[in-house]
Amino acid sequence: MTARAYSLDDEPSAARISTVDVAGVTFVADLSGALFWEAQRLLVVSDLHLEKGSSFAARGVLLPPYDTVATLGRLSAVIARHDPRMVIALGDSFHDREAHGRLSAPDRDAIAGLQARRDWIWISGNHDPALPPDLGGVVAGEVAIGPIAFRHEPTGAVGEIAGHLHPKARVSTRGRSMERRCFASDGERAVMPAFGAYAGGLSIRDAAFSRIFQTLGFMAHVLGDARLHTIAASRCY
């Protein structure tokens, strides 16, 4: 890894550019949870889980119905920061198979606006395996660009960037514990944090990550308030 390791005990500082390396490619790690490949002008996000609130409401679990607006607002901001030529959404962009049908007209317009003048690829996920053609962009099972393979569910292959697991890390800072979303990477592969406002998380100490990284010799790139904090997975719990 080329990223310097930080502790959450460090004094706060101004936002800075942080990077994550995967198979020889350096990505800018945005604090929103997105990755940006500057040479390709490619932005990657994962697990938007749009319309999760309305999905839960249909089952009698009432959540404020604003997750789609919030998630698209964050996505609009990160697109404005990086002005990508291409956007890849790494699956589970919608919380269930019917979620796209529950999008409001303004939310559909917002998605169309984000797609304007750029290529857009929806990777199919386990929550949204069959996306309709009227969402704009194209749908794919996975995409390979140079040494990097973009897919939803991680396999542990070298050069892979995936989502699905919603990695989060719990660390100690100033005598208390803090849990944050994170990128998990060992320099050869990476699992991205969930981007969606209502998306949950899975501890990087869960057995699911040991099947991908084999050992705890990988790093958690934790999303802080002003910067990324790169911490050894073995220090997280």
N, C-alpha and C positions, 0 to 999 in steps of 0.2 A: 504494500500500500504506500502511496506517496503522501496521503493526507496526514498531517501532524495530529497527534493525539492530545485531546483536551479533557479536562475535568470540568464537571458542572459546578465545581467549587470556584472556578476562575471568576474574576470580576467581570461584570458585563462590559461589553464593548460595542462599537458600531458594527452594523451588518457588514459582512465581508464575503468575498467569493470563496466557496468551498468546492472541493472536487471529490469525485469517487472514480477510481480506475477499475475497468473491467476488461480483461484480456487485451491489455495494451492500449485501450481507448480511454481517454479522459473525458468524463462528463461533469458539467457544472451541476452541482446539487442545490436545487432551489429550496428555500425553507418551507415552501408550500408542500413539499414532498414530490416534486417533479424532477426529472433529469433532463438536461439539455446538452446535446451533442453539437458543439459549435461548428465543427467542420462540415457537418451535414445539415446544419440548421434544423435539427430534429428535436422536438420536444416529446417526452414520454411521461404519461401519467397512468396510474393504475387504480382500479377498484373505486370508481366514482359512486357506485351504488345509488344512482339517481332514483328518486321516488321510493326510497326506503320508508319514509314517513307514511306515505299513502298505503304502502303494503302492510305496514303494521296496523294502521287504522282499520283496514278491511278485516283484520283478525281481532279487532276489539282492543288493541293496544294503542292508546292515544299518545302520539308524539306531535309536537308542533309541526305543521305541514310546510316547513320552510327549508328543508334540507336541499332540495333541488336548486332553489334560488341561491342559497348560500354556496353550494358547490360550484355552480356555474359562474358565480361572481368571483370566486377564488381562481377558477380556471381562466376567466377573462383577464384577471390581473397578471397571472404568470405568462399568458400569451402576449400581453402588452409589453411585459418586461423583456422578452426574448425574441419576439417577432419571428417565430419559426416558419420554415418553408413547409414542414410536414409535422403533423401531430399523430402519435400512436397512442391509443387508449388500450391498455393491456387487459381487457376483459372485465367482466362484472361491472360494466359501465352503468347497467341498469340492474335494479335489485331483484327483479323477477322477470319471467317471460312476458308478462303483460304490462310491465312498467312503462314502456315507451308509449303505450296507448293512453296512459294517464297523464302524460305531459300536457301542461297548459299551452295555449297558443303562444303566450309570451316566452315560455321556456323553449318551445320549438324555434321561435324566431331567434332567440339568443344563441342556440346551437348553430343555426344556419349562419348567423353573423360571425361566430368563431371560426367556422369552416371556410368563410369567404377568402378567396385568393390563396388558399393553401391546400395541400393534399392532406387527407384525413383518413386514418385507418382505424376501424373498430376491430380489435381482436376479440373473438368470441370467448366467453367465460362459462363457468359452470352455472352461474345464475342467469346468463343471457346467451344461451347457445345458438339461438336462431334469430338474429336481428333482422328487421324488415328493411327493404331497400329505400324507404322514403325518409330515412334519417340523414341522408347525405353521406358523403364519403364512401368507402368500400369496406367490406367485411372480410376478414381473413382468420385462419386458424393460428397462424404465426407468421412472422416476417423475419427474414435474414438480410442484414446489411453489413457487408464486410465480415469481420470476425464475430459480429454480435447477432444473436438470435433473440427476438422478442416474442414471448409467449405468455399465456396466463398462468398456468400451473408450473412451478419449478420442477426440473428433473435433476438438477445438479450438474448439468453439462457445462463444460468450459465455454465461456463467451455468452452465457445465458443471462438475460435480464427478464425477470418474471414478477408476478404479483401474487394474488390469491391468499397468501398467508397473513397479510396485514401486520408485519413485524412491529413490535414495540419493545422498549427496554426500560427496566426499572433500575435506577441507580440511586446511590446515597449522595446527598449534597447538604452540607451544613447541618448535619445531624438529623436530617429527615429524608424520606425516600420520595422520589419523583419518577413518574412513569410517562414516557413520551413515545410517539411514533418514531420510527427510524428506518434507514436503509440498512440492510444486512449484506455485507460483502466481504469476500476474502481476496479481492483483486482479480479473481478468475470468473466469478459469477456474482450476481446481486439479486436480492429480493427487495422490491420497492414497498414503501408504506402505502396504505390505503389513502386515497385523496378525498374520498367522500366525507361530507360533514358529519354523517351519522355512522360511518363505518367504525367498527370496533377494532380490536387488535389482539394479537397472539404473542406471548412472550417469546423472545428469541432463545430462551432456555428450554422451550418446549421440544419434545422429541422430533417434531416435524422438521425442525431446522437441523438437527443432527443428521438426518437422512440426506440433507443437501450438502452440508459443509463437513460432515464426518467427524470433525473435532471442534473444540471451542476456539480454534485459531483463526477466527474471523472477527470483523469489527462491526460495531453498531455505530452508525453515523446518525446521531440523535438530533432531532429537530428541536433546536432551542428557540428562544425568543428573538435572538439577534444573529445567531450563527449556528453552524453545525458543530456538534461536539463528537469527536471520534474517540470511542471508548472500546477497549477489548471486550469481547462478549463474555470472557471469563470473569470480568469485573461486574457484570450485570447479574441480576437475579430476578 
